[in-house]
């Protein structure tokens, strides 16, 4: 199974994920992995669909052309018309892709901004 799943406390939100090659700093841009480039952020955004509608669970298909390996899936809530680096980071999910199955290697990691008082 190649499904990315995120359980949220909000329904009807616009959410997306960003797939990063774990520990290497390369990001999936919809075609291939590339070294992070902030001006390509919109290309990194892989849309999540709430399924079923009103069900609080957001899903996307993991890019099945990626090589076998460890990846970090970061989940964002889109705040404006298009994805921006300043969107709300909801959490991160460490995964292992075996070429056909997405294996969750840990729990959903909620993001906590320790800088805010």
N, C-alpha and C positions, 0 to 999 in steps of 0.2 A: 504494500500500500504506500502511496506516495503523497499522502494528504497531510498538510500542515493544519493543525487545529489550535485555536485559541479560545478559551472560555472567558467571557468578559462579564462585567456587572452592568453593562449598558447595552441596550438594544437600539438598532437603527443608526448606529455610528458608521462613519466611513473609516475603515481601517485597512492597513496594508502591512506587509512584512518586507524586510530587507535580509537577503541571504549573504552571509559573509563566510569565506573559507576560514575555518577556525585557526587562529594563531598566525595566519599569513597576511591578513589585512587586504585580501582581494575580495571584491564584491561582484555579485551576479548583476549584469546590466541588461538582462533580457536576451542576450546573445552569447556572451562569454563572461569569464571572470576578468576583472581589471583591477589595477591598483586604485585605491580610493581617490575620487575626484569629486569635490563638493558640487561642482557645476553639473554633474551627471546624476544628482540625487533622484530626480524624477524617473530616470531610467532604472534605478535600483528598486523602486517601489513595485512590489508584486501585490496586486489587489486581493483583499480578503472579502469573501462573500458570507453574509450571515445566512446560515442554512441550518434549520428552516428559518424563514423570516420571523423575527420576534423570539427566536430561540436562544439568544445570547451566545451562540457558538459561531465563530468566524473561521472560514476554511479557504484554503488555496491549494493548488497542486504544486508540489516541489518540482523544480526544474530537472527533468529526467535526463538531460544531456550532461549534467555535471558528473565529474569523476567520482569514483568511490572515495569516501573520506568523511572527515568530521567538519561540521558546519555550525554556525551560530545564526539562528533565525531571530531577528529583532522585530517586535510588533509595535506599530505606531498607530495613533489615532490622528487622522488628518484633520487639521484645524481650518484650512482654507480651501480654495478652489483646486489646488494641485498639491502634491506632496512636497514638503519642505523639510530641511534638516531641523528646523525648530518645532516640528510637530511633536506631540506628546509621546514619549517613549513609554510604553506600557509594561514591557518585560522582554526577556530574552529566553530562548529555548535552545539548549545544546542538543544537536542531533547527529546521528551517524547515517549516511546514505550508502547503502550497499549496492547501488546500481538499479535496484527495483523496489526496495523497501526503505522507508524512512523510519529509523529506530530512535526513539527518544532516550537520550543518555542521562537525563536528569529531569528535575521538575521544572515547571514554568517558573521563571525567576522574575518576580515583579521588580520594576525599577523604582528605587527610592532615591530621590534627590536630597542628599544630605546637606546641600548648600543652602536650601531654603529653611528659614527659621521655624 
